Amino acid sequence: MDNFSFYNPTRIVFGKGTIAELDNLIPKTAKILLIYGGGSIKKNGVYEQVMAALGKRKVTEFEGIEPNPFYETCLDAVKIIKQKKIDFLLPVGGGSVIDATKFIAAATFYDGKDTWDILSMQSEVKHAVSFGCVLTLPATGSEMNRGAVITKAETKEKLAFHSDECFPLFSILDPETTYSLPKRQITNGIVDTFVHVIEQYCTFPKRNQLSDRFAESILQTLVEEGSKVMKNPTDYDIKANLMWAATMALNGLIACGQPEDWATHMIGHELTAFYDIDHGVTLSIVLPGLLRVMKKDKLDKLAQLATRVFGISEGTRSERADKAILAIERFFRTVGAPTHLSDVNLDASCIDPIVERFKERGWKLGEKQNINPLKIREILQNRL
């Protein structure tokens, strides 16, 4: 097991009717910027619950955060915060809205020349506007972590940043807010959660039994409940299990003492940046290809995954690893996720721009830093 430091200050308030707790969680004197996406919260009753809980607090609304939040949109929110002297942010929505809020919170007090440096140069975030969250789409885990991913529309770049200043003070998780989600978003959330776990688990053994078992329990929950949710989208217990799984998948706990990969996400980000494909869709496409190309490096954990999560005990380690990859693909298709580039109308011509971008950046990916542009090309060619 590797050395680690675990820190997570976010308060989780989970369950039915918990949006009402906003009244106890936000100061009465707060000047709030309510941040949300396309307006679905005004159709499913969440907006009314939020406004009722906020009572007489001063609230300014900022609508229009994109599914892959734009840097340019975030800067518009920063202007409003400065103009109206906002001192508390409240994102209501999924991971994109929360990610945007994290960047908005950080950019408001950034004293450098260009706020894009927070992402492109990993410039230090010394202070951020306080914020709490109301989660309505479980997927990214952003409600209980310090990271965010933002897209610069002008240059088609999608980059991440992390800062302890950007942990939410609290996050409200009411599974009933997810009942009206379209199937596409449910699918994306399940895939995103699953791949978050794989990125931290499917590397190489570190004799870290507890972190491995934590990760496997999340994967088992996703496999069990993911096969049920499409038929039962308003089953409270199914939705509660999926919501909590998404949060636990990326709040730092299962990463303790573990080597991590994240190459699937990095490659997926470029598919989104260049071709505007849903984040979850890019992951269900890329992951099986990456596991096949990097099978030798991940052999032990893939074989362990096969046995502990999918119940595959027969065969050699190599055979079990192959069966695990096939089982993952089957699971993705079971929940309605595409697994090939052709499924989203892309062909081999989409590969060169992505490979060239990694060449330009000089990035080497993976838990061993051995996924170079040639490997990335091989991974994407596997998914044609």
C-alpha positions as CSV (number, residue, x, y, z in Angstrom):
1,M,0.0,0.0,0.0
2,D,1.3,3.5,-0.9
3,N,1.5,6.3,1.5
4,F,-1.5,8.7,1.4
5,S,-3.2,11.7,2.9
6,F,-7.0,11.7,3.0
7,Y,-8.9,14.9,3.5
8,N,-12.6,15.6,2.8
9,P,-14.5,18.3,4.6
10,T,-17.8,18.1,2.7
11,R,-21.0,17.5,4.7
12,I,-23.4,15.1,3.0
13,V,-27.1,15.5,3.7
14,F,-28.8,12.4,2.2
15,G,-32.4,11.4,1.7
16,K,-36.0,12.3,1.0
17,G,-37.0,15.9,1.6
18,T,-33.5,17.1,2.5
19,I,-33.6,20.2,0.3
20,A,-35.4,21.8,3.1
21,E,-32.1,21.6,5.1
22,L,-30.8,24.5,3.0
23,D,-32.4,26.8,5.6
24,N,-30.1,25.4,8.2
25,L,-27.0,25.2,6.1
26,I,-26.7,28.7,4.5
27,P,-26.3,31.9,6.6
28,K,-29.5,34.0,6.8
29,T,-27.6,37.0,5.6
30,A,-26.0,35.3,2.5
31,K,-26.2,36.9,-0.9
32,I,-26.7,33.9,-3.1
33,L,-26.0,33.2,-6.7
34,L,-28.3,30.2,-7.7
35,I,-26.6,28.4,-10.6
36,Y,-28.2,25.8,-12.8
37,G,-28.3,24.4,-16.3
38,G,-31.0,24.3,-18.9
39,G,-34.0,24.8,-16.6
40,S,-35.1,21.3,-15.9
41,I,-35.2,22.1,-12.2
42,K,-38.1,24.4,-12.9
43,K,-40.1,21.4,-14.4
44,N,-39.5,18.7,-11.8
45,G,-40.3,20.7,-8.7
46,V,-36.7,21.1,-7.4
47,Y,-36.5,24.8,-8.0
48,E,-39.6,25.4,-5.9
49,Q,-38.2,23.3,-3.1
50,V,-34.9,25.3,-3.2
51,M,-36.6,28.7,-3.2
52,A,-38.9,27.7,-0.4
53,A,-35.9,26.6,1.7
54,L,-34.0,29.8,1.0
55,G,-36.8,31.9,2.3
56,K,-36.1,35.6,2.3
57,R,-32.4,35.4,1.5
58,K,-31.3,37.6,-1.4
59,V,-31.0,35.3,-4.5
60,T,-29.7,36.1,-8.0
61,E,-30.2,33.4,-10.6
62,F,-27.6,32.3,-13.2
63,E,-29.1,29.9,-15.8
64,G,-27.5,28.2,-18.8
65,I,-24.5,26.1,-17.6
66,E,-23.7,23.7,-20.5
67,P,-23.5,19.9,-20.2
68,N,-19.7,20.4,-20.6
69,P,-19.4,23.7,-18.9
70,F,-17.8,26.5,-21.0
71,Y,-15.1,28.7,-19.5
72,E,-16.7,31.6,-21.3
73,T,-20.0,31.1,-19.5
74,C,-18.3,30.8,-16.2
75,L,-16.7,34.2,-16.7
76,D,-20.1,35.7,-17.2
77,A,-21.1,34.4,-13.8
78,V,-17.9,35.9,-12.2
79,K,-18.9,39.3,-13.5
80,I,-22.3,39.0,-11.8
81,I,-20.7,38.0,-8.5
82,K,-18.5,41.0,-8.5
83,Q,-21.2,43.4,-9.5
84,K,-23.7,42.2,-6.9
85,K,-21.2,41.4,-4.2
86,I,-22.4,37.8,-4.0
87,D,-20.9,35.8,-1.1
88,F,-22.4,32.3,-1.5
89,L,-22.9,30.1,-4.5
90,L,-25.5,27.4,-4.8
91,P,-25.3,25.1,-7.8
92,V,-28.4,23.0,-8.3
93,G,-28.0,20.2,-10.9
94,G,-25.4,17.6,-11.9
95,G,-21.7,17.5,-12.1
96,S,-21.4,20.0,-14.9
97,V,-23.2,22.7,-12.9
98,I,-21.1,21.9,-9.8
99,D,-17.8,21.8,-11.8
100,A,-18.7,25.2,-13.3
101,T,-19.4,26.6,-9.8
102,K,-16.0,25.4,-8.6
103,F,-14.3,27.3,-11.3
104,I,-16.5,30.3,-10.9
105,A,-15.7,30.3,-7.1
106,A,-12.0,30.0,-7.8
107,A,-11.9,32.6,-10.7
108,T,-13.7,35.3,-8.7
109,F,-10.7,35.8,-6.4
110,Y,-7.9,34.8,-8.8
111,D,-5.2,37.5,-8.8
112,G,-3.3,36.4,-11.9
113,K,-3.5,37.8,-15.4
114,D,-5.6,35.1,-17.0
115,T,-8.1,32.8,-15.2
116,W,-7.5,30.1,-17.8
117,D,-4.1,29.6,-16.1
118,I,-6.0,27.8,-13.3
119,L,-6.6,25.0,-15.8
120,S,-3.8,25.3,-18.3
121,M,-1.0,26.1,-15.9
122,Q,-2.5,24.6,-12.7
123,S,-2.1,27.9,-11.0
124,E,-2.7,27.9,-7.3
125,V,-6.2,28.8,-6.1
126,K,-5.6,30.7,-2.8
127,H,-9.2,31.6,-2.1
128,A,-12.7,30.8,-3.5
129,V,-16.2,31.9,-2.9
130,S,-18.1,29.6,-0.4
131,F,-20.6,27.2,-2.0
132,G,-22.8,24.2,-1.2
133,C,-24.6,21.9,-3.7
134,V,-28.0,20.4,-4.4
135,L,-27.3,17.3,-6.6
136,T,-29.9,16.2,-9.1
137,L,-27.8,14.0,-11.4
138,P,-25.4,11.4,-9.8
139,A,-22.4,10.8,-12.0
140,T,-19.2,12.9,-11.5
141,G,-18.8,12.8,-7.7
142,S,-18.1,16.5,-7.9
143,E,-20.5,17.0,-5.0
144,M,-17.8,15.6,-2.6
145,N,-14.5,16.3,-4.2
146,R,-12.0,19.1,-5.0
147,G,-11.9,18.8,-8.8
148,A,-13.6,20.2,-11.8
149,V,-13.4,20.0,-15.6
150,I,-14.0,23.0,-17.8
151,T,-14.1,23.4,-21.6
152,K,-12.8,26.5,-23.5
153,A,-15.1,26.8,-26.4
154,E,-12.8,29.1,-28.4
155,T,-10.0,26.5,-28.6
156,K,-11.9,23.3,-28.0
157,E,-9.8,22.4,-24.9
158,K,-11.2,20.5,-22.0
159,L,-9.0,20.6,-18.9
160,A,-9.2,19.9,-15.2
161,F,-8.1,21.6,-12.0
162,H,-8.1,20.6,-8.3
163,S,-8.0,22.7,-5.1
164,D,-8.8,22.2,-1.5
165,E,-10.4,25.6,-1.7
166,C,-13.1,24.0,-3.9
167,F,-14.6,21.3,-1.7
168,P,-18.3,22.0,-1.3
169,L,-19.2,23.0,2.2
170,F,-22.2,20.7,2.0
171,S,-24.1,18.6,-0.6
172,I,-27.7,17.7,-0.5
173,L,-28.5,14.3,-2.1
174,D,-32.2,13.5,-2.5
175,P,-32.7,10.5,-4.7
176,E,-36.2,11.6,-5.6
177,T,-34.8,14.6,-7.5
178,T,-33.5,12.0,-10.1
179,Y,-36.8,10.4,-10.9
180,S,-37.4,12.6,-14.0
181,L,-34.0,12.1,-15.5
182,P,-34.0,10.9,-19.2
183,K,-32.6,7.5,-19.8
184,R,-29.6,8.9,-21.6
185,Q,-28.5,10.8,-18.4
186,I,-29.1,7.8,-16.2
187,T,-26.9,5.8,-18.5
188,N,-24.1,8.4,-18.6
189,G,-24.2,8.6,-14.8
190,I,-23.8,4.9,-14.4
191,V,-20.9,4.7,-16.9
192,D,-19.1,7.7,-15.4
193,T,-19.3,6.2,-11.9
194,F,-18.1,2.8,-13.1
195,V,-15.1,4.2,-15.0
196,H,-14.2,6.5,-12.0
197,V,-13.8,3.3,-10.0
198,I,-11.9,1.5,-12.7
199,E,-9.4,4.4,-13.1
200,Q,-8.5,4.0,-9.4
201,Y,-8.8,0.2,-9.1
202,C,-7.7,-1.4,-12.4
203,T,-4.0,-0.6,-12.3
204,F,-1.5,-3.0,-10.5
205,P,-1.7,-4.7,-7.1
206,K,-0.5,-2.9,-4.0
207,R,-1.8,-5.3,-1.4
208,N,-4.3,-2.7,-0.5
209,Q,-7.2,-5.0,0.5
210,L,-9.5,-2.5,2.0
211,S,-9.4,0.0,-0.9
212,D,-9.8,-2.9,-3.3
213,R,-12.9,-4.2,-1.5
214,F,-14.4,-0.7,-1.2
215,A,-14.0,-0.3,-5.0
216,E,-15.3,-3.7,-5.8
217,S,-18.4,-3.1,-3.7
218,I,-19.2,0.1,-5.7
219,L,-18.7,-1.8,-9.0
220,Q,-21.0,-4.7,-7.8
221,T,-23.6,-2.2,-6.8
222,L,-23.5,-0.5,-10.2
223,V,-23.8,-3.9,-12.0
224,E,-26.7,-5.0,-9.8
225,E,-28.7,-1.7,-9.7
226,G,-27.7,-0.5,-13.2
227,S,-29.5,-3.5,-14.7
228,K,-32.7,-2.6,-12.8
229,V,-32.9,1.2,-13.0
230,M,-34.0,1.5,-16.6
231,K,-37.2,-0.6,-15.9
232,N,-37.7,1.1,-12.5
233,P,-36.6,4.7,-12.8
234,T,-38.7,5.8,-9.7
235,D,-37.6,3.0,-7.3
236,Y,-36.3,5.0,-4.4
237,D,-33.8,2.3,-3.2
238,I,-32.3,1.7,-6.6
239,K,-31.8,5.4,-7.1
240,A,-30.5,5.9,-3.6
241,N,-27.9,3.2,-4.1
242,L,-26.8,4.6,-7.5
243,M,-26.6,8.1,-6.1
244,W,-24.5,7.1,-3.1
245,A,-22.3,4.9,-5.3
246,A,-21.5,7.9,-7.6
247,T,-20.5,10.0,-4.6
248,M,-18.3,7.3,-3.1
249,A,-16.6,6.6,-6.4
250,L,-14.8,9.9,-6.5
251,N,-14.6,11.4,-3.0
252,G,-11.0,10.3,-2.5
253,L,-11.7,7.3,-0.3
254,I,-11.1,4.4,-2.7
255,A,-7.9,6.1,-4.0
256,C,-6.2,5.9,-0.6
257,G,-2.9,4.0,-1.0
258,Q,-3.6,3.2,-4.7
259,P,-1.9,3.9,-8.0
260,E,-4.3,5.6,-10.4
261,D,-4.7,5.7,-14.2
262,W,-7.1,8.3,-15.6
263,A,-6.1,7.8,-19.2
264,T,-9.6,6.8,-20.2
265,H,-10.8,10.2,-19.0
266,M,-8.0,12.2,-20.6
267,I,-8.7,10.5,-24.0
268,G,-12.4,10.9,-23.5
269,H,-12.1,14.6,-22.8
270,E,-10.6,15.1,-26.2
271,L,-13.5,13.2,-27.9
272,T,-15.8,15.6,-26.1
273,A,-13.8,18.7,-26.9
274,F,-13.5,17.9,-30.6
275,Y,-16.8,16.2,-31.4
276,D,-19.2,17.3,-28.6
277,I,-19.9,13.7,-27.4
278,D,-21.4,13.1,-24.0
279,H,-18.7,12.5,-21.4
280,G,-20.2,9.2,-20.3
281,V,-20.4,8.0,-23.9
282,T,-16.7,8.7,-24.5
283,L,-15.8,6.6,-21.5
284,S,-17.9,3.6,-22.5
285,I,-16.2,3.7,-25.9
286,V,-12.6,4.3,-24.8
287,L,-12.3,2.0,-21.7
288,P,-12.6,-1.4,-23.4
289,G,-10.0,-0.4,-25.9
290,L,-7.7,0.9,-23.3
291,L,-8.0,-2.3,-21.2
292,R,-7.2,-4.5,-24.2
293,V,-4.2,-2.4,-25.3
294,M,-2.8,-2.2,-21.7
295,K,-3.9,-5.7,-20.7
296,K,-0.4,-6.8,-19.8
297,D,0.1,-4.0,-17.3
298,K,-3.3,-4.5,-15.7
299,L,-3.5,-8.3,-15.9
300,D,-3.6,-9.1,-12.2
301,K,-6.3,-6.5,-11.4
302,L,-8.3,-7.5,-14.4
303,A,-8.3,-11.1,-13.3
304,Q,-9.2,-10.1,-9.8
305,L,-12.0,-7.9,-11.2
306,A,-13.3,-10.8,-13.2
307,T,-13.6,-13.1,-10.1
308,R,-14.7,-10.6,-7.4
309,V,-17.2,-8.5,-9.4
310,F,-18.4,-10.7,-12.3
311,G,-18.0,-14.1,-10.7
312,I,-15.7,-15.4,-13.3
313,S,-13.4,-18.0,-11.7
314,E,-12.5,-20.4,-14.5
315,G,-9.5,-20.0,-16.8
316,T,-6.0,-18.6,-16.6
317,R,-5.3,-15.0,-15.4
318,S,-5.1,-13.9,-19.1
319,E,-8.4,-15.7,-20.0
320,R,-10.1,-14.2,-16.9
321,A,-8.8,-10.7,-17.9
322,D,-10.3,-11.1,-21.4
323,K,-13.6,-12.2,-19.9
324,A,-13.6,-9.2,-17.6
325,I,-13.2,-6.8,-20.5
326,L,-16.1,-8.6,-22.4
327,A,-18.2,-8.4,-19.2
328,I,-17.6,-4.7,-18.9
329,E,-18.6,-4.2,-22.5
330,R,-21.8,-6.2,-22.0
331,F,-22.6,-4.2,-18.9
332,F,-22.2,-0.9,-20.8
333,R,-24.6,-2.2,-23.5
334,T,-27.0,-3.5,-20.9
335,V,-27.5,0.1,-19.6
336,G,-27.7,1.5,-23.1
337,A,-24.2,2.9,-23.6
338,P,-22.3,2.7,-26.9
339,T,-19.0,0.9,-27.0
340,H,-17.5,1.8,-30.4
341,L,-16.8,5.1,-32.3
342,S,-19.0,3.9,-35.1
343,D,-21.9,3.9,-32.6
344,V,-21.7,7.7,-32.5
345,N,-21.0,8.1,-36.3
346,L,-17.2,8.6,-36.0
347,D,-14.7,6.9,-38.1
348,A,-10.9,6.7,-38.3
349,S,-10.6,10.4,-39.4
350,C,-11.4,11.4,-35.8
351,I,-8.2,9.9,-34.4
352,D,-5.5,12.1,-35.9
353,P,-6.6,15.4,-34.2
354,I,-6.7,13.7,-30.8
355,V,-3.3,12.0,-31.2
356,E,-1.7,15.3,-32.5
357,R,-3.0,17.1,-29.4
358,F,-1.4,14.7,-27.1
359,K,1.9,15.0,-29.1
360,E,1.7,18.8,-28.8
361,R,1.2,18.6,-25.0
362,G,3.8,16.0,-24.5
363,W,1.6,14.1,-22.0
364,K,2.2,10.5,-21.0
365,L,-0.7,8.9,-19.4
366,G,-1.6,5.9,-17.2
367,E,-0.5,4.6,-13.9
368,K,3.0,3.9,-15.3
369,Q,3.1,7.0,-17.5
370,N,3.6,4.7,-20.5
371,I,0.5,5.5,-22.6
372,N,2.0,7.7,-25.3
373,P,0.4,9.0,-28.6
374,L,1.2,5.7,-30.3
375,K,-0.7,3.8,-27.6
376,I,-3.6,6.3,-27.8
377,R,-3.8,5.7,-31.5
378,E,-4.0,2.0,-30.9
379,I,-6.6,2.4,-28.3
380,L,-8.9,4.5,-30.5
381,Q,-8.3,2.2,-33.5
382,N,-9.5,-0.7,-31.4
383,R,-12.8,1.1,-31.0
384,L,-13.6,1.7,-34.7
